[in-house]
Amino acid sequence: MTSHDVTVAGYLAITAAGFGLEALARRGRLGIPHISAVLSRLMQSKPSRVGIIAGWAWLGLHFFGR
């Protein structure tokens, strides 16, 4: 297994964990807020909005800037 395969597997595991947490949050039994509730809470303050925009810019530069 190459390092590229390990990296892809790691990203897939993180993505699967995110989807799993979202599914648990949507059930509502554990008290975990779902992603739309978290993002709406984060968008209430200006520093959080700046951080979210900076994060999207970083993703855009690194993944789509070829």
C-alpha positions in Angstrom: 0.0 0.0 0.0 1.5 3.3 -1.1 1.4 6.6 0.9 -1.2 7.9 -1.6 -3.5 5.0 -0.8 -3.1 5.6 3.0 -3.9 9.3 2.5 -7.0 8.6 0.4 -8.1 6.0 3.0 -7.7 8.5 5.7 -9.7 11.1 3.9 -12.4 8.6 3.2 -12.5 7.6 6.9 -12.9 11.2 8.0 -15.7 11.7 5.5 -17.4 8.5 6.6 -17.1 9.7 10.3 -18.6 13.0 9.4 -21.6 11.4 7.6 -22.0 9.0 10.5 -22.1 11.9 13.0 -24.6 13.8 10.9 -26.8 10.7 10.8 -26.6 10.4 14.6 -27.4 14.1 14.9 -30.5 13.8 12.7 -31.9 11.0 14.8 -31.9 13.4 17.8 -31.3 10.9 20.5 -27.8 11.9 21.6 -28.2 15.7 21.7 -25.6 16.3 19.0 -26.5 19.4 16.9 -26.6 18.8 13.1 -24.4 20.7 10.7 -27.0 23.3 9.7 -27.5 24.2 13.4 -23.7 24.5 13.9 -23.2 26.6 10.9 -26.2 28.9 11.7 -24.7 29.4 15.2 -21.2 30.1 13.7 -22.6 32.7 11.2 -23.9 34.9 14.0 -20.6 36.5 14.8 -18.3 38.3 12.4 -15.0 36.6 13.4 -16.7 33.2 12.7 -17.9 34.3 9.3 -14.4 35.5 8.4 -13.0 32.2 9.5 -15.5 30.2 7.4 -14.7 32.4 4.4 -11.0 31.9 5.0 -11.5 28.1 5.2 -13.4 28.0 1.9 -10.7 30.1 0.3 -8.0 27.8 1.6 -9.9 24.8 0.2 -10.4 26.5 -3.1 -6.7 27.4 -3.4 -5.5 23.9 -2.5 -8.0 21.6 -4.1 -9.3 23.5 -7.1 -6.5 25.9 -8.0 -4.7 23.8 -10.7 
